Amino acid sequence: MLYFARFIIIFLVLVVHNQILAQNYTQQDSIRGTLNKYRSCYDVKFYDLFIMLDDIERSIERSYNIMHVQANTNFDKIQIDLFENMEIMIIEFEDEILNFTKNKNASYIEFPRIIKKEEIISLKIWFGGYPITAKNPPWDGGFTWSEDSNKAWVGVSCQGIGASLWWPCKDHQSDEPDSMRITISVRSPLNAISNGRLRRDTSYWSNYMNSWMNEYEWFVSYPINNYNVTLNVANYSGFGDILIRNKDTLDLSYYVLKKNLSIAKNHFKQVKTIITCLEKYLGSYPFERDGFTLVETPYLGMEHQSCIAYGNNYKNGYNGNTKFIDNLEFDYIILHEAGHEWWGNSITTNDIADMWVHEGFCTYSEALFVECYYGYEKMLSYLKNQRKFIVNDKPIISDYGVNKQGSRDMYFKSALMLHTLRSLVDNDILFFKMLLDINKDFKYRCIDGDELINYIIDYLKIDLKLFFQQYLTQSSLPEFNYKLEVTGKDVVLICNWNAMKGFDMPIKASIGKKEDIWINTSNKIKEIKLGNIDVHDFRIRDDLFLISVKKM
């Protein structure tokens, strides 16, 4: 009976476990998040996207995407992605119309012949429909439909949810085209701003739309991730500037609502300082040929490559909240989204489970800007202010292959983890050189988080596996437990780590007169003689290390 009861308990536990998994992830999660054989069999080389936007109907009409792809293996069937509320009309290939089947947000295209390995082909996908409206942009993505002076003001944000909510593509973060053309047709007098450089703008009469149309052709000359592709439609005013360096210049472009032209010209002056400081620590702006652009949007912001969405209302801080940035005077959205040009746009993770690479390094870049512009002590204060936003609710790294992000701690906790790493290295020359080399060696690449971690370990020649595991895969911070005992004239520190087994990160403590000592301990309780010090001077340097400190 005991054996039978134990069997029943185990059975019930397994049933509940499987039910939980079933609730968390669906077949569609795997279809979207996994590189199955119908996606891994090809790589995208070039997208040629044409969008006709109807701002009145809030729809995409008579549009197409020409996909140029290279075969990794022989195949006669591939998967592309487009949300089920959108419609694929026809797919053209070598003067034929291809058959395809839909499975909600995925479509499977059948070819009339075997596509051979290394062969490069192109197929033209005609589509249209009513893209979903964003519920809470940019975090809950989709189209944002608004108006300015009775004229349309439209933007799109789709990180996480996916670019396939509005155009057909291979919607997996690991595959970027080498370059891309984006052509957008909108009703006059509206403008359409997108990624890269403007190559052509024309006007024509459309019988289909019964309106004069303005058409804009943009070209992206670098690899670009699908979620970074954007369109911005309004009756914009544009102006430009240049950032002069020692040997070259960077073109700066701004598109704003006409009523905000004067305030934008003054407010955007800080862009030069921000980019200059970021380049100091991260290397040259990675999309030089395409320039740097800010475009005003009806939502807060998004790091669209070379076409950053700006909606911070020309206020410093986070929409005017300067407490969020430790009472400093800069525009948080400009700084944070500009940082993503290096972290996220140039260096991209294969899976959004590793978004800590984008958000953690980008958020730490904010602190580096503060250090550059305001000084080291202000940087420490800035990070201390960020620490109060850490929630320690769940691991930062999520499950792979199901298009799932981890904790929102990917921002501030990851940033302070990198600050902890800098303190652990205790060699700013080496640490900052590593940041420059990461941006050089991984430029324009899609990578796994583990690849970057191994690179850092090899570069610094420090065993950091448990360090990254503790901060990225555990919800709680490493807890440093300690007490001080006075024996005669000497003070003894008794301490240990409450953290993952084997965790033994050295940390610093102040013992007075601006003197710091290193403390080495592990999970096991250790006694360390501190000598003749004043116990009131002893302080763990938790301004340098992201840890929880607890007295025994």
Stockholm file with secondary structure:
# STOCKHOLM 1.0

chainA/1-552         MLYFARFIIIFLVLVVHNQILAQNYTQQDSIRGTLNKYRSCYDVKFYDLFIMLDDIERSIERSYNIMHVQANTNFDKIQIDLFENMEIMIIEFEDEILNFTKNKNASYIEFPRIIKKEEIISLKIWFGGYPITAKNPPWDGGFTWSEDSNKAWVGVSCQGIGASLWWPCKDHQSDEPDSMRITISVRSPLNAISNGRLRRDTSYWSNYMNSWMNEYEWFVSYPINNYNVTLNVANYSGFGDILIRNKDTLDLSYYVLKKNLSIAKNHFKQVKTIITCLEKYLGSYPFERDGFTLVETPYLGMEHQSCIAYGNNYKNGYNGNTKFIDNLEFDYIILHEAGHEWWGNSITTNDIADMWVHEGFCTYSEALFVECYYGYEKMLSYLKNQRKFIVNDKPIISDYGVNKQGSRDMYFKSALMLHTLRSLVDNDILFFKMLLDINKDFKYRCIDGDELINYIIDYLKIDLKLFFQQYLTQSSLPEFNYKLEVTGKDVVLICNWNAMKGFDMPIKASIGKKEDIWINTSNKIKEIKLGNIDVHDFRIRDDLFLISVKKM
#=GR chainA/1-552 SS CHHHHHHHHHHHHHHHHHHHHHHHCCHHHHHHHSCCHHHHTEEEEEEEEEEEEETTTTEEEEEEEEEEEEESSCEEEEEEECCTTEEEEEEEETTEECEEEEETTEEEEEEEEEECTTCEEEEEEEEEECCCBCSBTTTBCEEEEEEETTEEEEEEECTTTCGGGTSCBCCCTTCCCSEEEEEEEEETTCEEECSSEEEEEEEEEETTTTEEEEEEEEEECSCCCGGGCCCEEESEEEEEEEEECSSCEEEEEEEEEGGGHHHHHHHTTHHHHHHHHHHHHHCSCTTGGGCEEEEECSSSEECCTTSEEECSTTCSBBTTBGGGGTTCCSBHHHHHHHHTTTBTTTEEESSGGGTHHHHHHHHHHHHHHHHHHHCHHHHHHHHHHHHTTCCCCSCSSCCTTTTCCCCGGGTHHHHHHHHHHHHHHTCHHHHHHHHHHHHHHTTTEEECHHHHHHHHHHHHTCCCHHHHHHHHHCSSCCEEEEEEEEETTEEEEEEEEESSTTCCCCEEEECSTTCEEEECCCSSCEEEEEESCCGGGCEECTTTSCCEEEEC
#=GC SS_cons         CHHHHHHHHHHHHHHHHHHHHHHHCCHHHHHHHSCCHHHHTEEEEEEEEEEEEETTTTEEEEEEEEEEEEESSCEEEEEEECCTTEEEEEEEETTEECEEEEETTEEEEEEEEEECTTCEEEEEEEEEECCCBCSBTTTBCEEEEEEETTEEEEEEECTTTCGGGTSCBCCCTTCCCSEEEEEEEEETTCEEECSSEEEEEEEEEETTTTEEEEEEEEEECSCCCGGGCCCEEESEEEEEEEEECSSCEEEEEEEEEGGGHHHHHHHTTHHHHHHHHHHHHHCSCTTGGGCEEEEECSSSEECCTTSEEECSTTCSBBTTBGGGGTTCCSBHHHHHHHHTTTBTTTEEESSGGGTHHHHHHHHHHHHHHHHHHHCHHHHHHHHHHHHTTCCCCSCSSCCTTTTCCCCGGGTHHHHHHHHHHHHHHTCHHHHHHHHHHHHHHTTTEEECHHHHHHHHHHHHTCCCHHHHHHHHHCSSCCEEEEEEEEETTEEEEEEEEESSTTCCCCEEEECSTTCEEEECCCSSCEEEEEESCCGGGCEECTTTSCCEEEEC
//
